Amino acid sequence: KRVLQACVDAGTVKRLVMTSACSAVSAGLSGNPGRPKDYVYTSEDWTDTEWPNLAPYEASKTYAEKAAWDFVENLEDEKKFELVVTNPAAIYGPILLNRRSASHEAFTFVETRYVCRSRH
C-alpha cells in the first residue's frame, strides 16, 4: 500500500507494474474437474480464498493483488494511474552452470532479466 500511495503522492506516475504470482489467480483451480487442462486464465480469475487447502503464501498473494486493484479503482479520477500485474509461476536468475539442473527442466520459469525488461 505504501508503494501505491507513493505513486499517488508523486503525482507523475502513469503506470505501475506489480509482480504478483500465478498462485493469486490459479491456486486450487487447476484441479477443478469442470476446467479443461488447457484453460487460459484471464483477469476474471482469482484464487478462491475460501479453499480449505489454501496455503498462506497463496492467500497473501491473492489478497495483496486484489488490494492493489481496489486501491487504484477507488482513487479519484485525476489521481489514477495504470496498474499492470504480471503473474509468473516462478522467477529465476541467470543460469550460472553450463548445464540445466532438474529444477530448470521441471518448471516453467521467467528469468529476472525478462521481468525487468517488461517494466520499461
C-alpha positions, 0 to 999 in steps of 0.5 A, a space after each residue: 500500500 505504501 508503494 501505491 500511495 507513493 505513486 499517488 503522492 508523486 503525482 507523475 506516475 502513469 503506470 505501475 507494474 506489480 509482480 504478483 504470482 500465478 498462485 493469486 489467480 490459479 491456486 486450487 483451480 487447476 484441479 477443478 474437474 469442470 476446467 479443461 487442462 488447457 484453460 487460459 486464465 484471464 483477469 476474471 480469475 482469482 484464487 478462491 480464498 475460501 479453499 480449505 487447502 489454501 496455503 498462506 503464501 497463496 492467500 497473501 498473494 491473492 489478497 495483496 493483488 486484489 488490494 492493489 486493484 481496489 486501491 487504484 479503482 477507488 482513487 479519484 479520477 485525476 489521481 489514477 494511474 495504470 496498474 499492470 500485474 504480471 503473474 509468473 509461476 516462478 522467477 529465476 536468475 541467470 543460469 550460472 552452470 553450463 548445464 540445466 539442473 532438474 529444477 530448470 527442466 521441471 518448471 516453467 520459469 521467467 528469468 529476472 532479466 525478462 521481468 525487468 525488461 517488461 517494466 520499461 
